[in-house]
């Protein structure tokens, strides 16, 4: 079979589970009032605390709509004492905060990684 006709699975790729080893956790800063009816303003300190805990042991990559949302998030992260050296922001407008539903997805191919590491 021609290599171009093989599926990713047939080529050895798989979609990693949330708990698999990874370089960073991707999040999106919460902003959709409908997801937090009547309480969106109360969740920011808790979300910042969540980011703080993640940033203790790994990089945290956060999608924000624009510079204003980034600065808003930094205000809460700073108040939570989060390690901003482990937090990166990306300007990717989203329709909700559930990054696993809309964020970047990655396929892994262990044999391709092995080849890359042997070069």
N, C-alpha and C positions, 0 to 999 in steps of 0.2 A: 504494500500500500504506500502511495506517495505521502511523504512526511507532511505536506501541506494539507492533506485530507484527514489527518489524525486529530482527534479531539484533544483538548488540554489534558484530560485524564489519561488518555492513551499515551501522551507524551510525558507522563509522570508528575503532572501538576496536581495540587490539591488546595482547597481553601482552608486555612488554619482556623482552629477553634479560638474563641476569645481568650482562653487560658493558656494557649501555646506560647512558647518563648517569643518575645517580640522586642523591637527596638524602642517603640513608643506606643502610648495610648492616644488615640484620636478622639477628641470631643468637639462639640459645638456649643458655644456659649448660649445659654437659654434666653429666648426672647419672644417666644410665641405665647401670648396671653392665654389663648384658648387651651393650651396644654397645662396651664397652671391657673385655672379660673379663680380670680379674686385673690390670688396669693403669689403672683410671680415675683413681686418685690421682696417677699419673705424668703425666697429660696436662694437668692444670690450668696448670702454668707455661708450657707450649707454647701452650695456648689463649690465655692472657693475653698472651703475646708477639704472637700473631696479632692480637688486638684492639688492642694497642699500635700495631702497624704500620698497621692500618686507620685508627685514630684520628688518625694524623699528617696525613691528607688528607681525612677525611670523618667525618660522624657515624656512630656505631655504636649501634644500638638492640638491647638484649639482653633477651630474655624470661627471667624467673626465676619460680620457683613462689611465693616468699614473701620476707619481709624477711631471714630467715636465709640463704637462697641468695644474695640480693643482697649481704649483708655478706661472705659467703664469697667471692663473685666479686670484690668490691672489694679484699679482702685480697690476692688473687693479682694483680689489675690494678695495685695500688699497688706491690707487690713488683717488677712488671715495668716500673714507671715509665710506665705508660700515662697519656695525657692524659685525665683523667676529665671535663674540660670538654666533650669530644666523645663521651662515653659516656652513654647514657640507659638506664634500666631500666624494664621494663614487667612488671607482675604478670600473667603469662599462663602458668599451668602447662602443661607440654608432656609428651609421652611419650618424647621423644628430643631430641637436640641438632640434628638436621638441619632447620633452619628452612625451607629451600626446600621441604621436604616437607610442613610443617604450618603455616608462618607466614603472615603476611598476603600477599595477592597483589593486585596493582594492575593495572588496565587503563588504558591511555593513549589519549586521543583528541586528536591534534594539532590538529584544527580546533576542538575545544572549548577547548583551551588558548589558541589564537589569539584566539578570541572573548573569553575571560576577560582576556587581556592588553590587549585593545583597549578595554576598558570604563573 
